[in-house]
Amino acid sequence: MSSLRTLSVLEHEVIPIVNGDLTSGLLRVWLTEVEAQILLNLNQVRKGFCQRVAGGIKLAQYCGVVKLGTCILEVLPKVGMNVDCAAGELDRARTALLTMLHSARYLTIAEIGSAPQTQVKAPLLDVFIEAFLHCALVQAKRGLISKYVGAEDNLPVIKGRFNAHGHLRHNLGKPHLLNCDYDEFTPDNAYNRAVKATLEVCRAWIQVSATQRLWFETYSRFSNISSIRTSSAAVARVPQDRTTRRYHALLKWCEWLLNMSSPTMSAGTADAPGLLFDMNKLFEAYVTRLEETASDDHQYVHSQKPQMTLATLQGAGVFTLKPDITVWQTEPGQKAPSITRIVDAKWKRLSPLAPNWGVDQGDIYQMLAYAIRYKCNHMELVYPGPDGTISQLQDLPVFRIDVGDNSERTIWITVRAVALWGT
C-alpha cells in the first residue's frame, strides 16, 4: 500500500476524472475512470455515497477511508466556510472527524481523547492503524486472553479422551504413543489469531515511521500466536461474552481493518470498505454525547425516542415523529420525569451573513411539530460551529412562536452551535 497515492478530499467535493497523466499534475486530486467506477459501485451498499456529475464524481455526506485498487481515498468533513479547500482545512477536518468519532464512542482513539488537538496531519488510515496498535498493545500488556482449544496429538500418556480410531490410524507401529483428543488452555486461540492476522494485513499500509515502530513492538507480543488468513465477517462471528469483554474494542478494529483488505473490494466490486461514517448520524451521536456529559443527576437524555405520530387517519397514527434527543427532568415531588427540551442535530453549515443565519425553514416547521405533539416549549437546533469552533459566534437567533389567539403558549426555538474540537 505504500506505493498507492492517498487522496484527501472533503465531503460533497467533486473529484475530477482524467484519462491520462497530461492534466493530472495540475490537479490537487483526481481519479481514473476505473477508480471512478469503483466508487460508483459502492452505491450498491452505501446508497447515495456518490454520483456522477459533469466533470467527475460528487461525494455525499459519508466520511472515512475507501481503499481502491490504485489509491486510498480519504473523505473528510467540510468544516470551513470557504467554498474551496483552504490551507490547513484538511488537517482541521481530520481532527474534527476523529474528535467526533471518539466522543460519540464509535472508535477509541486515545490521543484525541486525552488532549484536544488543533491539527492532525497524518493520513486518516495511519491514525486508524495507530489507534488499533495502541489498543492491541494495551491488551497484550494486560495479558493475552487464553481459551480452551481442542487439540489432537500422539502422547506417551492419556490426556483428555483416548481416540481409538486415531490410534489405529497413526500408532500401529508406535506402541509407546497414544492418540488423544484434549482441550488445551492457550492464548493461541481465535481471538488472538484475529489480532495477529490484522497486524499482518495492515503492516504494508503504514506510511508514518513512528507507526511502523509501534507495529513492531505490538507484533512481538503476538509472536507465539499462529498466523492465519481471516476476514472481517469471520471476526464478527467470533463469540463474545463477559470473559472477552475487554477485547470488544480491539476486535471491532480488526473487523474494520480486515474489511479494508477485502479482495472483492480491490477487484472493483461493491463490497463496503467498513470505514465510512454517515456524518448526519455521527453528528447526532456526538451531540447526544455532549448532552449526556452536560446533564446532572436529575436529568435523563434519550436518543431517537419516544416515537409518536403527529396525526391520525381513520383511527391509525400517521407521520411518525422521532426527535434526535429528548432531555427529561425530574422535579422535586414529581413522580415521573417530563420532557424539558427537545434537541435536533443538524449537520449543516450556518451562514453568519445570511438572514436568520441560514436556518432552513423546514427545520423550524419540524421543531414546531415536535413542540406541539410532545407539549414542550423549549426546542434547540444544534449545528457545527463555523470553521469548527464557536469562539467567534455572537447573536445566534432565538425564534419565538406564539400559539393561540391570546398567545397563551410561547414556543422558543434556540439555535446553538458546538465546537468540533477543543477550543
VENWOSUL-V513028 format. One record per residue. N is the residue number from 1. RES is the residue in one letter. PHI is phi in degrees with one decimal (999 if undefined). OMEGA is omega in whole degrees, 0 to 359 (* if undefined). Layout:
BEGIN
<<N & RES & PHI & OMEGA> <N & RES & PHI & OMEGA>>
END
This chain:
BEGIN
<<1 & M & 999 & 182> <2 & S & -61.6 & 180> <3 & S & -84.8 & 181> <4 & L & -83.3 & 177> <5 & R & -81.3 & 179> <6 & T & -108.3 & 178> <7 & L & -103.7 & 178> <8 & S & -108.2 & 183> <9 & V & -131.7 & 178> <10 & L & -105.7 & 177> <11 & E & -56.6 & 180> <12 & H & 68.6 & 178> <13 & E & -76.8 & 175> <14 & V & -97.7 & 180> <15 & I & -96.7 & 181> <16 & P & -65.7 & 175> <17 & I & -108.2 & 178> <18 & V & -117.6 & 181> <19 & N & -103.9 & 179> <20 & G & -166.3 & 183> <21 & D & -94.9 & 184> <22 & L & -67.2 & 183> <23 & T & -107.5 & 186> <24 & S & -63.9 & 180> <25 & G & -67.8 & 180> <26 & L & -91.2 & 185> <27 & L & -107.9 & 177> <28 & R & -68.4 & 177> <29 & V & -137.7 & 178> <30 & W & -161.9 & 178> <31 & L & -126.6 & 169> <32 & T & -83.7 & 180> <33 & E & -63.3 & 179> <34 & V & -65.5 & 179> <35 & E & -63.7 & 179> <36 & A & -63.1 & 180> <37 & Q & -67.3 & 177> <38 & I & -62.1 & 178> <39 & L & -62.8 & 179> <40 & L & -64.1 & 178> <41 & N & -64.4 & 179> <42 & L & -64.3 & 178> <43 & N & -62.5 & 179> <44 & Q & -67.5 & 180> <45 & V & -115.9 & 175> <46 & R & -123.0 & 186> <47 & K & -55.9 & 179> <48 & G & 80.4 & 181> <49 & F & -61.8 & 180> <50 & C & -157.9 & 177> <51 & Q & -149.0 & 179> <52 & R & -86.6 & 178> <53 & V & -129.0 & 178> <54 & A & -62.1 & 176> <55 & G & 98.4 & 180> <56 & G & 165.2 & 181> <57 & I & -113.6 & 179> <58 & K & -99.1 & 181> <59 & L & -85.2 & 177> <60 & A & -107.1 & 189> <61 & Q & -93.7 & 179> <62 & Y & -83.9 & 178> <63 & C & -127.1 & 181> <64 & G & 143.4 & 185> <65 & V & -127.0 & 174> <66 & V & -123.3 & 177> <67 & K & -95.9 & 176> <68 & L & -99.0 & 182> <69 & G & -67.7 & 185> <70 & T & -124.8 & 180> <71 & C & -160.0 & 174> <72 & I & -111.8 & 178> <73 & L & -100.7 & 179> <74 & E & -108.3 & 182> <75 & V & -103.2 & 186> <76 & L & -117.7 & 181> <77 & P & -70.4 & 177> <78 & K & -83.3 & 182> <79 & V & -114.2 & 181> <80 & G & -86.2 & 181> <81 & M & -91.0 & 181> <82 & N & -74.6 & 178> <83 & V & -66.6 & 179> <84 & D & -89.5 & 179> <85 & C & -73.8 & 182> <86 & A & -82.2 & 180> <87 & A & -61.9 & 179> <88 & G & 80.7 & 184> <89 & E & -68.2 & 180> <90 & L & -63.3 & 179> <91 & D & -66.1 & 179> <92 & R & -67.6 & 179> <93 & A & -65.2 & 178> <94 & R & -63.8 & 177> <95 & T & -62.8 & 181> <96 & A & -61.6 & 181> <97 & L & -63.1 & 182> <98 & L & -66.2 & 178> <99 & T & -62.8 & 180> <100 & M & -65.9 & 180> <101 & L & -61.3 & 180> <102 & H & -71.5 & 183> <103 & S & -64.6 & 180> <104 & A & -80.5 & 178> <105 & R & 66.0 & 171> <106 & Y & -72.5 & 182> <107 & L & -134.1 & 174> <108 & T & -107.0 & 182> <109 & I & -125.4 & 191> <110 & A & -61.1 & 184> <111 & E & -64.3 & 179> <112 & I & -73.5 & 184> <113 & G & -76.1 & 186> <114 & S & -79.9 & 180> <115 & A & -150.6 & 181> <116 & P & -58.3 & 181> <117 & Q & -100.2 & 176> <118 & T & -89.1 & 180> <119 & Q & -150.9 & 172> <120 & V & -118.9 & 187> <121 & K & -94.3 & 182> <122 & A & -69.1 & 176> <123 & P & -57.1 & 185> <124 & L & -58.2 & 180> <125 & L & -64.2 & 176> <126 & D & -63.8 & 179> <127 & V & -64.2 & 178> <128 & F & -62.9 & 181> <129 & I & -64.6 & 179> <130 & E & -61.9 & 178> <131 & A & -64.0 & 176> <132 & F & -62.2 & 181> <133 & L & -64.6 & 177> <134 & H & -61.3 & 180> <135 & C & -62.5 & 180> <136 & A & -66.5 & 182> <137 & L & -67.0 & 178> <138 & V & -61.0 & 180> <139 & Q & -68.2 & 179> <140 & A & -65.0 & 179> <141 & K & -67.9 & 176> <142 & R & -74.7 & 182> <143 & G & 114.1 & 181> <144 & L & -66.2 & 178> <145 & I & -63.9 & 175> <146 & S & -109.9 & 179> <147 & K & -137.7 & 174> <148 & Y & -75.5 & 181> <149 & V & -122.5 & 179> <150 & G & -65.8 & 181> <151 & A & -142.6 & 176> <152 & E & -132.0 & 183> <153 & D & -158.9 & 175> <154 & N & -95.7 & 188> <155 & L & -125.0 & 178> <156 & P & -73.5 & 177> <157 & V & -132.8 & 181> <158 & I & -71.4 & 176> <159 & K & -133.1 & 183> <160 & G & 77.7 & 184> <161 & R & -119.5 & 177> <162 & F & -72.0 & 183> <163 & N & -105.1 & 185> <164 & A & -65.8 & 180> <165 & H & -63.6 & 178> <166 & G & -66.8 & 180> <167 & H & -66.2 & 179> <168 & L & -65.2 & 183> <169 & R & -75.5 & 188> <170 & H & -110.0 & 195> <171 & N & -122.7 & 178> <172 & L & -61.3 & 179> <173 & G & -98.3 & 182> <174 & K & -129.9 & 184> <175 & P & -64.7 & 182> <176 & H & -85.1 & 182> <177 & L & -116.1 & 178> <178 & L & -127.8 & 178> <179 & N & -83.0 & 186> <180 & C & -130.3 & 168> <181 & D & -105.5 & 183> <182 & Y & -151.7 & 176> <183 & D & -104.3 & 180> <184 & E & -114.5 & 179> <185 & F & -84.1 & 190> <186 & T & -146.1 & 173> <187 & P & -76.5 & 180> <188 & D & -82.0 & 184> <189 & N & -130.6 & 187> <190 & A & -61.1 & 183> <191 & Y & -68.1 & 181> <192 & N & -74.9 & 175> <193 & R & -66.0 & 177> <194 & A & -64.5 & 179> <195 & V & -65.4 & 181> <196 & K & -65.2 & 178> <197 & A & -61.1 & 179> <198 & T & -68.2 & 176> <199 & L & -58.6 & 182> <200 & E & -69.6 & 180> <201 & V & -70.8 & 189> <202 & C & -85.4 & 182> <203 & R & -58.0 & 184> <204 & A & -71.8 & 182> <205 & W & -88.2 & 188> <206 & I & -75.3 & 180> <207 & Q & -111.5 & 184> <208 & V & -95.4 & 186> <209 & S & -63.9 & 179> <210 & A & -63.3 & 177> <211 & T & -69.6 & 176> <212 & Q & -61.0 & 179> <213 & R & -65.0 & 178> <214 & L & -64.5 & 178> <215 & W & -61.8 & 181> <216 & F & -62.7 & 179> <217 & E & -63.4 & 181> <218 & T & -70.4 & 182> <219 & Y & -61.6 & 180> <220 & S & -62.7 & 179> <221 & R & -71.5 & 181> <222 & F & -112.6 & 185> <223 & S & -66.2 & 181> <224 & N & -90.9 & 179> <225 & I & -93.1 & 180> <226 & S & -65.2 & 177> <227 & S & -88.2 & 178> <228 & I & -135.4 & 171> <229 & R & -108.1 & 182> <230 & T & -139.0 & 184> <231 & S & -129.5 & 177> <232 & S & -60.5 & 180> <233 & A & -63.5 & 180> <234 & A & -66.3 & 178> <235 & V & -65.6 & 180> <236 & A & -63.7 & 181> <237 & R & -86.1 & 179> <238 & V & -64.4 & 184> <239 & P & -64.4 & 178> <240 & Q & -126.7 & 178> <241 & D & -143.4 & 184> <242 & R & -64.3 & 180> <243 & T & -75.6 & 180> <244 & T & -114.9 & 186> <245 & R & -59.5 & 182> <246 & R & -70.3 & 177> <247 & Y & -92.3 & 187> <248 & H & -59.5 & 181> <249 & A & -64.3 & 180> <250 & L & -64.1 & 180> <251 & L & -67.1 & 176> <252 & K & -65.0 & 174> <253 & W & -60.9 & 179> <254 & C & -61.0 & 179> <255 & E & -58.0 & 184> <256 & W & -64.7 & 184> <257 & L & -71.2 & 177> <258 & L & -65.8 & 177> <259 & N & -64.8 & 177> <260 & M & -66.4 & 182> <261 & S & -96.7 & 182> <262 & S & -55.2 & 179> <263 & P & -64.6 & 179> <264 & T & -70.3 & 177> <265 & M & -67.0 & 181> <266 & S & -67.6 & 177> <267 & A & -82.5 & 173> <268 & G & 99.9 & 177> <269 & T & -91.6 & 193> <270 & A & -95.3 & 177> <271 & D & -68.2 & 183> <272 & A & -68.9 & 181> <273 & P & -72.9 & 174> <274 & G & 84.5 & 178> <275 & L & -122.3 & 176> <276 & L & -117.1 & 184> <277 & F & -130.3 & 176> <278 & D & -72.3 & 185> <279 & M & -66.3 & 177> <280 & N & -62.0 & 180> <281 & K & -72.2 & 180> <282 & L & -64.8 & 180> <283 & F & -65.1 & 176> <284 & E & -61.7 & 178> <285 & A & -65.4 & 179> <286 & Y & -64.8 & 179> <287 & V & -66.6 & 177> <288 & T & -58.7 & 179> <289 & R & -64.5 & 177> <290 & L & -62.6 & 179> <291 & E & -65.8 & 179> <292 & E & -63.6 & 180> <293 & T & -66.1 & 183> <294 & A & -82.7 & 184> <295 & S & -75.0 & 178> <296 & D & -105.5 & 185> <297 & D & -68.2 & 182> <298 & H & -102.3 & 182> <299 & Q & -117.9 & 178> <300 & Y & -130.9 & 180> <301 & V & -115.6 & 178> <302 & H & -120.1 & 179> <303 & S & -109.1 & 175> <304 & Q & 62.0 & 177> <305 & K & -162.1 & 1> <306 & P & -79.7 & 177> <307 & Q & -87.4 & 178> <308 & M & -139.5 & 176> <309 & T & -101.9 & 183> <310 & L & -76.5 & 185> <311 & A & -143.9 & 175> <312 & T & -124.2 & 177> <313 & L & -136.0 & 182> <314 & Q & 54.4 & 176> <315 & G & 84.1 & 181> <316 & A & -109.5 & 180> <317 & G & -72.2 & 179> <318 & V & -134.3 & 179> <319 & F & 61.8 & 182> <320 & T & -66.2 & 175> <321 & L & -105.6 & 181> <322 & K & -142.6 & 183> <323 & P & -63.1 & 180> <324 & D & -59.8 & 185> <325 & I & -140.4 & 170> <326 & T & -120.3 & 180> <327 & V & -108.6 & 183> <328 & W & -108.0 & 181> <329 & Q & -128.9 & 174> <330 & T & -104.3 & 180> <331 & E & -89.1 & 178> <332 & P & -57.3 & 179> <333 & G & 81.8 & 181> <334 & Q & -93.6 & 183> <335 & K & -74.1 & 184> <336 & A & -125.8 & 178> <337 & P & -69.8 & 179> <338 & S & -128.0 & 181> <339 & I & -74.6 & 178> <340 & T & -105.9 & 178> <341 & R & -145.6 & 170> <342 & I & -121.1 & 185> <343 & V & -116.8 & 177> <344 & D & -122.0 & 182> <345 & A & -90.0 & 182> <346 & K & -121.6 & 176> <347 & W & -82.3 & 179> <348 & K & -136.5 & 181> <349 & R & -94.2 & 170> <350 & L & -73.6 & 180> <351 & S & -122.0 & 184> <352 & P & -57.8 & 183> <353 & L & -92.3 & 182> <354 & A & -88.2 & 175> <355 & P & -59.2 & 181> <356 & N & 58.6 & 180> <357 & W & 61.0 & 178> <358 & G & 74.9 & 179> <359 & V & -66.2 & 183> <360 & D & -72.2 & 181> <361 & Q & -61.4 & 179> <362 & G & -62.5 & 178> <363 & D & -68.1 & 177> <364 & I & -65.6 & 177> <365 & Y & -60.5 & 179> <366 & Q & -61.8 & 180> <367 & M & -66.5 & 177> <368 & L & -63.8 & 177> <369 & A & -61.5 & 176> <370 & Y & -59.5 & 184> <371 & A & -59.6 & 182> <372 & I & -69.7 & 186> <373 & R & -72.6 & 183> <374 & Y & -94.9 & 178> <375 & K & 54.8 & 181> <376 & C & -122.1 & 185> <377 & N & -98.5 & 185> <378 & H & -116.9 & 183> <379 & M & -118.0 & 178> <380 & E & -137.3 & 169> <381 & L & -106.5 & 185> <382 & V & -110.3 & 181> <383 & Y & -122.9 & 170> <384 & P & -69.3 & 179> <385 & G & -63.6 & 175> <386 & P & -54.2 & 184> <387 & D & 62.1 & 175> <388 & G & 82.6 & 182> <389 & T & -125.2 & 177> <390 & I & -126.8 & 186> <391 & S & -65.9 & 184> <392 & Q & -101.4 & 185> <393 & L & -79.7 & 176> <394 & Q & -144.3 & 172> <395 & D & 56.9 & 172> <396 & L & -64.9 & 188> <397 & P & -70.3 & 170> <398 & V & -125.6 & 184> <399 & F & -90.5 & 178> <400 & R & -111.0 & 179> <401 & I & -126.0 & 177> <402 & D & -91.8 & 183> <403 & V & -107.6 & 179> <404 & G & 97.9 & 182> <405 & D & -63.2 & 183> <406 & N & -101.7 & 180> <407 & S & 51.5 & 184> <408 & E & -74.1 & 178> <409 & R & -143.6 & 180> <410 & T & -119.2 & 178> <411 & I & -107.7 & 179> <412 & W & -111.4 & 176> <413 & I & -116.2 & 184> <414 & T & -97.6 & 175> <415 & V & -93.7 & 183> <416 & R & -131.6 & 177> <417 & A & -120.8 & 179> <418 & V & -122.8 & 178> <419 & A & -75.0 & 179> <420 & L & -99.0 & 172> <421 & W & -157.3 & 183> <422 & G & -61.8 & 179> <423 & T & -106.2 & *>>
END
